[in-house]
């Protein structure tokens, strides 16, 4: 997520989607991507810029804003918008029209050391995504030297827990409701089988 400098103010900008709005069809429709990216994601970026203008957080990268505001009730609005801006930029890159299949050898070895098999890892991700109550995220993350699957509510992120995210699935309703209505499990299953961007996850191991 980049910054643009305008005068003396550093403003967070909405990063471009890594693919066309229709690239993930039929799993995720162009209509869903348009609303999700151009309305929801853009809204978090715009709100964050308003909230941090003239504060000590102006000019800081998103990761720094997230770690410095996590767990501070008086900074909740800044945390929520910064984390959601970061989470969404990360989610778009977690998906690929050429996704699915098998992870690279290094990542596969790490997954097998932590979960036994790639299928077992995907089952844990599916369970985390489908059992997250209400809005939130399911993550494959690096915790120390070990891979783990966690779920977070609302805007929360592994970054706030000192972990390194490798991949995420957005389970806020706006991520899937236009396409799947209440069938969250179908959306999660389709993402894991057809869109999961293992090469992005592998890059995040480095």
N, CA and C of each residue as an Amber inpcrd file, in Angstrom:
protein
   618
   0.8620000  -1.1860000   0.0000000   0.0000000   0.0000000   0.0000000
   0.8870000   1.2200000   0.0000000   0.7970000   2.0540000  -1.0090000
   1.7170000   3.1670000  -1.1270000   1.1810000   4.4340000  -0.5190000
   2.0340000   5.4260000  -0.4470000   1.6480000   6.7620000  -0.0180000
   1.9180000   7.7150000  -1.1690000   1.1070000   8.7420000  -1.3050000
   1.4000000   9.8410000  -2.2070000   1.6580000  11.0600000  -1.3530000
   2.6840000  11.8010000  -1.6780000   2.9760000  13.0060000  -0.9170000
   2.3790000  14.2060000  -1.6320000   1.4990000  14.8960000  -0.9560000
   0.8810000  16.0980000  -1.5060000   1.2490000  17.2380000  -0.5700000
   2.0790000  18.1600000  -1.0390000   2.5940000  19.1960000  -0.1550000
   3.3900000  18.5440000   0.9500000   3.0270000  18.8230000   2.1970000
   3.7290000  18.2260000   3.3330000   2.9770000  17.0150000   3.8870000
   1.8050000  16.7130000   3.3140000   0.9940000  15.6240000   3.8610000
   1.2010000  14.3490000   3.0500000   1.3810000  13.2510000   3.7560000
   1.5020000  11.9580000   3.1000000   0.1490000  11.2630000   3.1830000
  -0.4200000  10.9470000   2.0240000  -1.7840000  10.4350000   1.9520000
  -1.7680000   8.9950000   1.4590000  -2.4740000   8.1220000   2.1570000
  -2.5850000   6.7370000   1.7110000  -3.4770000   6.6730000   0.4850000
  -3.0790000   5.8700000  -0.4740000  -3.8440000   5.7520000  -1.7190000
  -4.3570000   4.3220000  -1.8740000  -5.4900000   4.2060000  -2.5770000
  -6.0510000   2.8980000  -2.8720000  -5.1530000   2.2220000  -3.9090000
  -4.5370000   1.0740000  -3.5510000  -3.6600000   0.4250000  -4.5290000
  -4.4870000  -0.1800000  -5.6570000  -3.9380000  -0.2360000  -6.8690000
  -4.7110000  -0.8340000  -7.9570000  -4.9590000  -2.3190000  -7.7040000
  -6.0950000  -2.8100000  -8.1910000  -6.3290000  -4.2500000  -8.1520000
  -5.2510000  -4.9600000  -8.9660000  -4.8030000  -6.1360000  -8.5380000
  -3.7600000  -6.8420000  -9.3020000  -4.2790000  -7.5530000 -10.5420000
  -5.5630000  -7.3810000 -10.8630000  -6.1690000  -8.0430000 -12.0200000
  -7.4460000  -7.2800000 -12.3780000  -8.0490000  -7.6220000 -13.5190000
  -9.3120000  -7.0080000 -13.9290000 -10.4400000  -7.4310000 -12.9840000
 -11.4880000  -6.5980000 -12.9100000 -12.5980000  -6.8960000 -11.9880000
 -13.2800000  -8.2270000 -12.2890000 -13.2160000  -8.6780000 -13.5470000
 -13.8810000  -9.9370000 -13.9030000 -12.9290000 -11.1320000 -13.8990000
 -11.6870000 -10.9340000 -13.4390000 -10.6630000 -11.9840000 -13.5490000
 -10.9550000 -13.2060000 -12.6820000 -11.7100000 -13.0270000 -11.6170000
 -11.9410000 -14.1330000 -10.6810000 -13.2710000 -14.8430000 -10.9270000
 -13.9710000 -14.4450000 -11.9800000 -15.2100000 -15.1430000 -12.3230000
 -14.9010000 -16.5590000 -12.7900000 -15.7740000 -17.5390000 -12.5400000
 -17.1020000 -17.4000000 -11.9380000 -17.1130000 -17.5040000 -10.4080000
 -15.9460000 -17.6630000  -9.7740000 -15.9350000 -17.8320000  -8.3100000
 -16.3880000 -16.5510000  -7.6120000 -15.8270000 -15.4120000  -8.0320000
 -16.2220000 -14.1110000  -7.4890000 -16.5390000 -13.2070000  -8.6810000
 -17.7330000 -12.6580000  -8.6960000 -18.1830000 -11.8920000  -9.8560000
 -17.5500000 -10.5040000  -9.9100000 -17.5370000  -9.9360000 -11.1200000
 -17.0620000  -8.5600000 -11.2990000 -17.9080000  -7.5910000 -10.4760000
 -19.1970000  -7.8840000 -10.3470000 -20.0940000  -7.0390000  -9.5540000
 -19.6480000  -6.9890000  -8.0910000 -19.3300000  -8.1560000  -7.5320000
 -18.8460000  -8.2090000  -6.1490000 -17.5210000  -7.4660000  -6.0070000
 -16.5910000  -7.7140000  -6.9260000 -15.2860000  -7.0470000  -6.8560000
 -15.4550000  -5.5370000  -6.9320000 -16.3370000  -5.0760000  -7.8180000
 -16.5370000  -3.6350000  -7.9740000 -17.0100000  -2.9950000  -6.6760000
 -18.0460000  -3.5800000  -6.0570000 -18.5430000  -3.0330000  -4.7900000
 -17.4970000  -3.1520000  -3.6880000 -16.8670000  -4.2990000  -3.6150000
 -15.9210000  -4.5850000  -2.5350000 -14.7020000  -3.6600000  -2.6100000
 -14.1660000  -3.5190000  -3.8040000 -12.9480000  -2.7260000  -3.9830000
 -13.2470000  -1.2260000  -4.0390000 -14.1590000  -0.8370000  -4.9320000
 -14.3790000   0.5860000  -5.1970000 -15.1900000   1.2870000  -4.1100000
 -15.9630000   0.5300000  -3.3320000 -16.7600000   1.1410000  -2.2570000
 -16.1550000   0.8420000  -0.8770000 -16.0710000  -0.4550000  -0.5280000
 -15.6120000  -0.8130000   0.8250000 -14.1310000  -0.4950000   1.0280000
 -13.2600000  -1.0500000   0.1900000 -11.8250000  -0.8310000   0.3600000
 -11.4960000   0.6560000   0.2580000 -12.0450000   1.3210000  -0.7550000
 -11.7880000   2.7610000  -0.9200000 -12.2710000   3.5390000   0.2990000
 -13.4080000   3.1200000   0.8590000 -13.9430000   3.8060000   2.0350000
 -12.9960000   3.7600000   3.2210000 -12.3560000   2.6030000   3.4390000
 -11.4000000   2.4960000   4.5530000 -10.2020000   3.4140000   4.3360000
  -9.7030000   3.4760000   3.1040000  -8.5530000   4.3340000   2.8030000
  -8.9210000   5.7990000   3.0040000 -10.0730000   6.1950000   2.4810000
 -10.5150000   7.5950000   2.6130000 -10.7380000   7.9700000   4.0760000
 -11.3920000   7.0880000   4.8240000 -11.6450000   7.3610000   6.2510000
 -10.3430000   7.4730000   7.0260000  -9.3800000   6.5880000   6.7220000
  -8.1010000   6.6280000   7.4170000  -7.4100000   7.9690000   7.1970000
  -7.3910000   8.4280000   5.9540000  -6.7340000   9.7080000   5.6640000
  -7.3560000  10.8530000   6.4560000  -8.6850000  10.8350000   6.6040000
  -9.3540000  11.8800000   7.3950000  -8.9710000  11.7730000   8.8730000
  -8.9340000  10.5280000   9.3730000  -8.6790000  10.3160000  10.8020000
  -7.2590000  10.6610000  11.2260000  -6.2800000  10.4480000  10.3340000
  -4.8800000  10.6610000  10.7430000  -4.3420000  12.0290000  10.3520000
  -5.1140000  12.7990000   9.5980000  -4.6300000  14.1290000   9.1880000
  -4.2950000  14.9560000  10.4270000  -3.0590000  15.4740000  10.4620000
  -2.6340000  16.3190000  11.5720000  -2.3000000  15.5810000  12.8530000
  -2.2590000  14.2350000  12.8190000  -1.9110000  13.4490000  14.0120000
  -0.4930000  12.9020000  13.8720000  -0.0330000  12.2360000  14.9430000
   1.3100000  11.6350000  14.9020000   1.3790000  10.4580000  13.9390000
   0.2190000   9.9950000  13.4440000   0.1950000   8.8520000  12.5250000
   0.2740000   9.2740000  11.0560000   0.1220000  10.5620000  10.7970000
   0.2100000  11.0440000   9.4160000   1.6060000  10.7520000   8.8780000
   1.6650000  10.1710000   7.6940000   2.9640000   9.8860000   7.0820000
   3.5400000   8.5320000   7.4290000   2.9370000   7.8160000   8.3900000
   3.4470000   6.4890000   8.7540000   2.8940000   5.4300000   7.8030000
   3.6600000   4.3660000   7.5200000   3.1130000   3.2670000   6.7160000
   2.0050000   2.5460000   7.4780000   1.1360000   1.8780000   6.7280000
  -0.0070000   1.1930000   7.3410000   0.4060000   0.2280000   8.4390000
   1.4450000  -0.5850000   8.1770000   1.8660000  -1.5880000   9.1710000
   2.2040000  -0.9250000  10.5070000   2.8530000   0.2170000  10.4440000
   3.2580000   0.9370000  11.6690000   2.0280000   1.4880000  12.3840000
   1.0890000   2.0370000  11.6240000  -0.1400000   2.5520000  12.2330000
  -0.8820000   1.4150000  12.9380000  -0.9520000   0.2570000  12.2850000
  -1.6670000  -0.8980000  12.8480000  -1.0330000  -1.3380000  14.1630000
   0.2820000  -1.5280000  14.1590000   0.9400000  -2.0390000  15.3760000
   0.9200000  -1.0060000  16.5060000   0.9140000   0.2850000  16.1600000
   0.9410000   1.3190000  17.2090000  -0.4440000   1.6410000  17.7740000
  -1.5110000   1.2470000  17.0590000  -2.8600000   1.5400000  17.5580000
  -3.5970000   0.2920000  18.0430000  -3.0460000  -0.8980000  17.7890000
  -3.7030000  -2.1500000  18.1890000  -3.9050000  -2.1880000  19.6980000
  -5.1050000  -2.5590000  20.1140000  -5.4040000  -2.7190000  21.5320000
  -5.5790000  -1.4230000  22.3000000  -5.6300000  -0.2800000  21.5910000
  -5.8110000   1.0110000  22.2690000  -7.2160000   1.5320000  21.9650000
  -8.1320000   1.4450000  22.9350000  -9.5260000   1.8180000  22.6810000
  -9.6970000   3.2270000  22.1230000  -8.8530000   4.1680000  22.5710000
  -9.0040000   5.5450000  22.0940000  -8.5150000   5.7160000  20.6520000
  -7.8420000   4.6900000  20.1150000  -7.3540000   4.7430000  18.7240000
  -8.0770000   3.7030000  17.8530000  -9.2170000   3.1980000  18.3310000
  -9.9040000   2.0940000  17.6410000 -10.2970000   2.4580000  16.2170000
 -10.7890000   3.6690000  16.0030000 -11.2350000   4.0480000  14.6550000
 -10.0570000   4.0650000  13.6830000  -8.9230000   4.5950000  14.1350000
  -7.7240000   4.6100000  13.2790000  -7.2670000   3.1820000  13.0090000
  -7.2080000   2.3490000  14.0520000  -6.7980000   0.9570000  13.8670000
  -7.7130000   0.2520000  12.8780000  -9.0330000   0.3760000  13.0720000
  -9.9800000  -0.3410000  12.2190000  -9.8210000   0.0280000  10.7520000
  -9.6940000   1.2940000  10.4550000  -9.5880000   1.7210000   9.0610000
  -8.2250000   1.4010000   8.4700000  -7.1510000   1.5470000   9.2550000
  -5.8140000   1.1940000   8.7550000  -5.7190000  -0.3080000   8.5180000
  -6.2060000  -1.0980000   9.4680000  -6.1210000  -2.5480000   9.3420000
  -6.9820000  -3.0450000   8.1830000  -8.1630000  -2.4740000   8.0170000
  -9.0190000  -2.9020000   6.9110000  -8.4290000  -2.4860000   5.5590000
  -7.8030000  -1.3370000   5.4960000  -7.1250000  -0.9350000   4.2530000
  -6.0090000  -1.9300000   3.9330000  -5.2230000  -2.3010000   4.9530000
  -4.1190000  -3.2520000   4.7480000  -4.6620000  -4.6470000   4.4290000
  -5.6540000  -5.1020000   5.2040000  -6.2100000  -6.4450000   5.0090000
  -6.7470000  -6.6220000   3.5870000  -7.4370000  -5.6120000   3.0810000
  -8.0170000  -5.7310000   1.7480000  -6.9440000  -5.7710000   0.6630000
  -5.9340000  -4.9190000   0.7710000  -4.8410000  -4.9500000  -0.2150000
  -4.1720000  -6.3220000  -0.2090000  -4.0620000  -6.9240000   0.9800000
  -3.4520000  -8.2520000   1.1230000  -4.3750000  -9.3350000   0.5620000
  -5.6700000  -9.1870000   0.7920000  -6.6590000 -10.1660000   0.3020000
  -6.6530000 -10.2230000  -1.2210000  -6.6330000  -9.0770000  -1.8850000
  -6.6410000  -9.1050000  -3.3590000  -5.4550000  -9.8920000  -3.8910000
  -4.3140000  -9.7380000  -3.2550000  -3.1050000 -10.4480000  -3.7290000
  -3.0950000 -11.9170000  -3.2930000  -3.9390000 -12.2610000  -2.3350000
  -4.0540000 -13.6620000  -1.9060000  -4.8220000 -14.5070000  -2.9160000
  -5.4710000 -13.8390000  -3.8650000  -6.2950000 -14.5190000  -4.8640000
  -5.6820000 -14.3770000  -6.2490000  -5.8970000 -15.3850000  -7.0840000
  -5.3970000 -15.3430000  -8.4540000  -6.3040000 -16.1720000  -9.3500000
  -6.5140000 -15.6790000 -10.5780000  -7.3110000 -16.4510000 -11.5440000
  -6.6150000 -17.7590000 -11.9010000  -5.3050000 -17.8170000 -11.6650000
  -4.5370000 -19.0500000 -11.9120000  -4.2220000 -19.7470000 -10.5890000
  -5.0640000 -19.5010000  -9.5870000  -4.8070000 -20.0410000  -8.2520000
  -5.1950000 -21.5010000  -8.1170000  -5.1370000 -21.9730000  -6.8810000
  -5.4160000 -23.3790000  -6.6040000  -4.1850000 -24.2320000  -6.8480000
  -4.4040000 -25.5180000  -6.9880000  -3.2810000 -26.4240000  -7.2440000
  -2.4150000 -26.6260000  -6.0200000  -1.1300000 -26.8410000  -6.2870000
  -0.1800000 -27.1810000  -5.2280000   0.7550000 -26.0100000  -4.9320000
   1.1350000 -25.8260000  -3.6730000   2.1380000 -24.8060000  -3.3580000
   3.5180000 -25.2270000  -3.8340000   4.4280000 -24.2560000  -3.8820000
   5.8170000 -24.5390000  -4.2580000   6.4600000 -25.4680000  -3.2300000
   7.5900000 -26.0560000  -3.6120000   8.2360000 -27.0690000  -2.7620000
   8.5540000 -26.5430000  -1.3680000   9.1260000 -25.3340000  -1.2750000
   9.5050000 -24.7860000   0.0350000   8.2840000 -24.5880000   0.9280000
   7.2380000 -23.9940000   0.3440000   6.0300000 -23.7440000   1.1250000
   5.3410000 -25.0630000   1.4880000   5.3170000 -25.9920000   0.5520000
   4.6920000 -27.2960000   0.8150000   5.3900000 -27.9990000   1.9840000
   6.7190000 -27.9400000   1.9880000   7.4880000 -28.5620000   3.0750000
   7.1250000 -27.9350000   4.4210000   6.9830000 -26.6010000   4.4300000
   6.6420000 -25.8720000   5.6580000   5.2120000 -26.2330000   6.1030000
   4.3000000 -26.3210000   5.1260000   2.9090000 -26.6870000   5.4370000
   2.8590000 -28.0990000   6.0140000   3.5820000 -29.0380000   5.3850000
   3.5580000 -30.4260000   5.8570000   4.1670000 -30.5600000   7.2450000
   5.1810000 -29.7380000   7.5400000   5.7920000 -29.7680000   8.8750000
   4.8190000 -29.2780000   9.9400000   3.9340000 -28.3470000   9.5670000
   3.0090000 -27.7550000  10.5410000   1.6540000 -28.4390000  10.5980000
   1.1690000 -28.9570000   9.4420000  -0.1930000 -29.5000000   9.3810000
  -0.2570000 -30.9690000   8.9760000   0.8480000 -31.5290000   8.4930000
   0.8510000 -32.9140000   8.0170000   0.7100000 -32.9870000   6.5090000
  -0.3480000 -32.3580000   5.9610000  -0.5730000 -32.3500000   4.5160000
  -1.1420000 -30.9930000   4.0940000  -1.0640000 -30.7070000   2.7870000
  -1.6630000 -29.4830000   2.2440000  -3.1810000 -29.5320000   2.4450000
  -3.7890000 -30.7010000   2.2360000  -5.2370000 -30.8330000   2.4320000
  -5.6440000 -30.5300000   3.8730000  -4.8390000 -30.9760000   4.8190000
  -5.1360000 -30.7020000   6.2320000  -5.0630000 -29.1990000   6.5070000
  -4.1030000 -28.5210000   5.8940000  -3.9780000 -27.0640000   6.0350000
  -5.2200000 -26.3770000   5.4730000  -5.6600000 -26.8120000   4.2770000
  -6.8370000 -26.2160000   3.6580000  -8.0960000 -26.4790000   4.4870000
  -8.1620000 -27.6450000   5.1050000  -9.3210000 -27.9500000   5.9580000
  -9.3510000 -27.0200000   7.1740000  -8.1760000 -26.7530000   7.7320000
  -8.1120000 -25.8180000   8.8710000  -8.5070000 -24.4100000   8.4540000
  -8.0370000 -23.9880000   7.2650000  -8.4110000 -22.6720000   6.7480000
  -9.9240000 -22.5910000   6.5350000 -10.4970000 -23.6450000   5.9460000
 -11.9450000 -23.6700000   5.6990000 -12.7150000 -23.6190000   7.0160000
 -12.2420000 -24.3720000   8.0020000 -12.9140000 -24.3820000   9.3090000
 -12.8460000 -23.0030000   9.9630000 -11.6830000 -22.3710000   9.9060000
 -11.5300000 -21.0370000  10.5000000 -12.4440000 -20.0320000   9.8040000
 -12.4980000 -20.1090000   8.4640000 -13.2920000 -19.1480000   7.6920000
 -14.7860000 -19.3390000   7.9100000 -15.2230000 -20.5820000   8.0260000
 -16.6630000 -20.8310000   8.1480000 -17.1610000 -20.6820000   9.5820000
 -16.2760000 -20.8330000  10.5590000 -16.7110000 -20.7240000  11.9600000
 -16.4490000 -19.3530000  12.5670000 -15.7920000 -18.4390000  11.8290000
 -15.6390000 -17.0720000  12.3320000 -17.0340000 -16.4560000  12.4570000
 -17.4280000 -16.1550000  13.6900000 -18.7760000 -15.6390000  13.9170000
 -18.8330000 -14.1770000  13.4910000 -19.7620000 -13.8580000  12.6080000
 -19.8640000 -12.4790000  12.1320000 -18.7490000 -12.1540000  11.1530000
 -18.3910000 -10.8910000  11.0940000 -17.4030000 -10.4260000  10.1200000
 -15.9870000 -10.7590000  10.5680000 -15.1000000 -10.9560000   9.5880000
 -13.7100000 -11.2080000   9.9440000 -12.9280000 -11.8500000   8.8240000
 -11.8690000 -12.5440000   9.2090000 -10.8650000 -13.0480000   8.2770000
 -10.3330000 -14.3910000   8.7590000  -9.9170000 -15.2340000   7.8100000
  -9.1540000 -16.4480000   8.1300000  -7.7800000 -16.2930000   7.4960000
  -6.7410000 -16.6820000   8.2270000  -5.3680000 -16.4190000   7.8060000
  -4.4970000 -17.6660000   7.8960000  -3.5870000 -17.7950000   6.9410000
  -2.4160000 -18.6610000   7.0920000  -1.2870000 -17.7200000   7.4560000
  -0.6520000 -17.9580000   8.5970000   0.3580000 -17.0210000   9.0970000
   1.5670000 -17.7670000   9.6380000   2.6810000 -17.0550000   9.6810000
   3.9220000 -17.5760000  10.2490000   4.0400000 -17.0350000  11.6660000
   4.0880000 -17.9360000  12.6280000   4.1990000 -17.5690000  14.0410000
   5.5120000 -18.1450000  14.5490000   6.5340000 -17.3030000  14.6440000
   7.8770000 -17.8020000  14.9180000   8.3330000 -18.5810000  13.6970000
   8.7000000 -19.8480000  13.8640000   9.1250000 -20.6560000  12.7260000
   8.0460000 -21.5810000  12.2030000   6.8420000 -21.4950000  12.7770000
   5.7850000 -22.4680000  12.4580000   4.6100000 -21.7960000  11.7730000
   4.0050000 -22.5020000  10.8140000   2.7910000 -22.0010000  10.1840000
   1.5920000 -22.3020000  11.0730000   0.6330000 -21.3820000  11.0760000
  -0.5710000 -21.5750000  11.8640000  -1.7580000 -20.9910000  11.1120000
  -2.9430000 -21.4730000  11.3980000  -4.1760000 -20.9010000  10.8730000
  -4.8790000 -20.1940000  12.0070000  -5.2600000 -18.9330000  11.7930000
  -6.0180000 -18.2110000  12.8150000  -7.1910000 -17.4970000  12.1480000
  -8.1970000 -17.1960000  12.9520000  -9.2910000 -16.3540000  12.4770000
  -9.3080000 -15.0930000  13.3290000  -9.6650000 -13.9770000  12.7050000
  -9.7310000 -12.7130000  13.4320000 -11.0670000 -12.0550000  13.1390000
 -11.5870000 -11.3340000  14.1180000 -12.8620000 -10.6510000  13.9560000
 -12.6800000  -9.2430000  13.4210000 -13.6670000  -8.7920000  12.6820000
 -13.7260000  -7.4170000  12.1900000 -12.4510000  -7.0150000  11.4590000
 -11.6910000  -6.0460000  11.9970000 -10.4970000  -5.5550000  11.2970000
  -9.2090000  -6.1990000  11.7930000  -9.2990000  -7.0520000  12.8020000
  -8.0740000  -7.5590000  13.4280000  -7.2310000  -8.3600000  12.4330000
  -5.9390000  -8.4330000  12.7240000  -4.9850000  -9.0120000  11.7790000
  -3.8500000  -9.6750000  12.5410000  -3.2050000 -10.6830000  11.9340000
  -2.0250000 -11.2850000  12.5700000  -0.9200000 -10.2670000  12.8520000
  -0.8870000  -9.1730000  12.0800000   0.1360000  -8.1410000  12.3190000
   0.0500000  -7.6130000  13.7460000  -1.1800000  -7.4900000  14.2520000
  -1.3820000  -6.9640000  15.6000000  -0.9690000  -7.9640000  16.6670000
  -0.7270000  -9.2260000  16.2620000  -0.3400000 -10.2800000  17.2000000
   1.1140000 -10.6950000  17.0240000   1.8620000  -9.9250000  16.2320000
   3.2780000 -10.2260000  16.0130000   3.5360000 -11.3800000  15.0700000
   2.5260000 -11.7690000  14.2940000   2.6930000 -12.8500000  13.3150000
   2.8450000 -12.2630000  11.9090000   3.3280000 -13.1020000  10.9820000
   3.5060000 -12.6760000   9.5940000   2.4530000 -13.3500000   8.7210000
   1.4960000 -12.5880000   8.1730000   0.4710000 -13.2010000   7.3320000
   1.0490000 -13.7050000   6.0070000   0.5490000 -14.8610000   5.5490000
   0.9560000 -15.3950000   4.2440000  -0.1950000 -15.3490000   3.2460000
  -1.4280000 -15.4670000   3.7340000  -2.6040000 -15.5860000   2.8680000
  -3.8350000 -15.3120000   3.7200000  -4.8840000 -14.7370000   3.1120000
  -6.1140000 -14.5210000   3.8710000  -7.3520000 -14.7560000   3.0270000
  -8.4490000 -15.0890000   3.7070000  -9.7790000 -15.1510000   3.1020000
 -10.6690000 -14.1710000   3.8670000 -11.2710000 -13.2550000   3.1270000
 -12.1910000 -12.2820000   3.7130000 -13.5530000 -12.9440000   3.8910000
 -14.0740000 -12.9630000   5.1240000 -15.4020000 -13.5280000   5.3330000
 -16.4170000 -12.4930000   5.8340000 -16.1190000 -11.2060000   5.6170000
 -17.1720000 -10.2090000   5.7650000 -18.2330000 -10.5260000   4.7050000
 -19.4950000 -10.2840000   5.0170000 -20.5490000 -10.6440000   4.0620000
 -20.3970000  -9.9510000   2.7100000 -19.8750000  -8.7190000   2.7090000
 -19.7600000  -8.0280000   1.4150000 -18.7700000  -8.7160000   0.4770000
 -17.9420000  -9.6190000   0.9910000 -16.9730000 -10.3450000   0.1470000
 -17.6520000 -11.4110000  -0.7080000 -18.8380000 -11.8610000  -0.2790000
 -19.4380000 -13.0040000  -0.9900000 -20.9470000 -12.9480000  -1.1510000
 -21.6410000 -12.0380000  -0.4780000 -23.0950000 -12.1530000  -0.3840000
 -23.8140000 -11.9720000  -1.7140000 -23.3090000 -11.1090000  -2.5920000
 -23.9570000 -10.9230000  -3.8980000 -23.9130000 -12.2070000  -4.7290000
 -22.8680000 -13.0100000  -4.5260000 -22.6960000 -14.2390000  -5.3050000
 -23.2380000 -15.4780000  -4.5980000 -23.0770000 -15.5350000  -3.2780000
 -23.3770000 -16.7730000  -2.5400000 -24.4710000 -16.6220000  -1.4890000
 -24.9830000 -15.4060000  -1.2890000 -25.9490000 -15.1420000  -0.2260000
 -25.4140000 -15.6930000   1.1090000 -26.1650000 -16.5700000   1.7630000
 -25.7360000 -17.0560000   3.0880000 -24.8200000 -18.2740000   3.0140000
 -24.4150000 -18.6800000   1.7960000 -23.6180000 -19.9030000   1.6560000
 -22.1130000 -19.6030000   1.7660000 -21.7180000 -19.1510000   2.9300000
 -20.3070000 -18.7950000   3.1240000 -19.3860000 -19.9840000   2.8470000
 -19.7950000 -21.1650000   3.2630000 -18.9480000 -22.3570000   3.0920000
 -18.6620000 -22.6220000   1.6150000 -19.6330000 -22.3610000   0.7400000
 -19.4210000 -22.5730000  -0.7010000 -18.3900000 -21.5930000  -1.2550000
 -18.4930000 -20.3500000  -0.8200000 -17.5100000 -19.3200000  -1.2140000
 -16.1030000 -19.7110000  -0.7520000 -15.9870000 -20.0950000   0.5110000
 -14.6770000 -20.4630000   1.0760000 -14.0840000 -21.6550000   0.3300000
 -14.8970000 -22.6580000   0.0880000 -14.4340000 -23.8470000  -0.6160000
 -13.9530000 -23.5090000  -2.0210000 -14.7030000 -22.6590000  -2.7360000
 -14.3200000 -22.2840000  -4.1030000 -13.0150000 -21.4900000  -4.1120000
 -12.8490000 -20.5830000  -3.1540000 -11.6040000 -19.8060000  -3.0630000
 -10.4160000 -20.7400000  -2.8240000 -10.5630000 -21.6690000  -1.9020000
  -9.4510000 -22.5650000  -1.5650000  -9.1100000 -23.5190000  -2.7140000
 -10.1090000 -23.9040000  -3.4760000  -9.8610000 -24.8580000  -4.5690000
  -9.3780000 -24.1750000  -5.8480000  -9.8480000 -22.9370000  -6.0960000
  -9.6250000 -22.3520000  -7.4190000  -8.8640000 -21.0420000  -7.4430000
  -8.8330000 -20.3130000  -6.3180000  -8.2460000 -18.9600000  -6.3580000
  -7.0410000 -18.7610000  -5.4440000  -6.8010000 -19.6700000  -4.5000000
  -5.7150000 -19.4380000  -3.5390000  -4.3760000 -19.2510000  -4.2720000
  -3.7300000 -18.1390000  -3.9640000  -2.4990000 -17.7520000  -4.6540000
  -1.2940000 -18.2520000  -3.8460000  -0.9240000 -19.5070000  -4.1040000
   0.1710000 -20.1150000  -3.3390000   1.4970000 -19.3840000  -3.5750000
   1.7050000 -18.8270000  -4.7680000   2.9910000 -18.1550000  -5.0190000
   3.0990000 -16.8790000  -4.1880000   1.9840000 -16.1780000  -3.9670000
   1.9860000 -15.0050000  -3.0870000   2.3040000 -15.4290000  -1.6550000
   1.6670000 -16.5190000  -1.2150000   1.9400000 -17.0350000   0.1380000
   3.4140000 -17.4040000   0.2860000   3.9720000 -18.0310000  -0.7380000
   5.3860000 -18.4310000  -0.6940000   6.2990000 -17.2060000  -0.6450000
   5.9530000 -16.1730000  -1.4060000   6.7470000 -14.9300000  -1.3850000
   6.7680000 -14.3110000   0.0140000   5.6710000 -14.4520000   0.7440000
   5.5790000 -13.8750000   2.0860000   6.3740000 -14.6500000   3.1160000
   6.8160000 -15.8520000   2.7530000   7.6800000 -16.6270000   3.6530000
   9.0760000 -16.0370000   3.7200000   9.4610000 -15.2980000   2.6600000
  10.8510000 -14.8410000   2.5340000  11.1290000 -13.6620000   3.4410000
